[in-house]
């Protein structure tokens, strides 16, 4: 059990510090991180495309190999596009997210107006939140790369919070286990001492008989003569 806790603690501490480093990188160097991730994704797509082409050459006689050449060409083209223009590709995801946010916010804006007609007090808070979310969606659509940078920083903040909490919980678990282990060891020692006391044989004290003084016959006879 002790070895398991030790391994768990070490791995958890290492992973927490790695996540903290990643979070700081995402917060401080968001733009560079996005570009680096785009390069990595582009490189992986090119590598997959090349592997698909090699597989096609090996199995050129089989009909299934025709799919490999199509898959390989598509992957290589996408990989090259991402590598040559990483900012544009990095802005695709925020664009889609922005569009979804605008649609969802528009529905909630309409809902807030319906609440206003019903004289519901929640209409104002719903309207304000929906308006703020609509503005965020518009920013993501018209400036997707900066939106990606902002989202990357938010992700970095959440990762940093998680890593710090995970690190704290790891130390708490380790200290708790040490206390439990110490208590168990003390209990075992006390139990062993009690067993040792029970196993020790009790010393039997032998009582020596007290010898009664025998009256001397000579003295008794002398006393009788004197009495006569």
Secondary structure, 3 states (H helix, E strand, C coil): CHHHHHHHHHHHHHHHHHHHHHHHHHHHCHHHHHHHHHHHHHHHHHHHHHHHHHHHHHCCCCCCHHHHHHHHHHHHHHHHHHHHCHHHHHHHHHHHHHHHHHHHHHHHHHHHHHHHHCCCCCHHHHHHHHHHHHHHHHHHHHCHHHHHHHHHHHHHHHHHHHHHHHHHHHHHHHHHHHHHHHHHHHHHHHHHHHHHHHHCCCCCCCCCCCCCCCCCHHHHHHHHHHHC
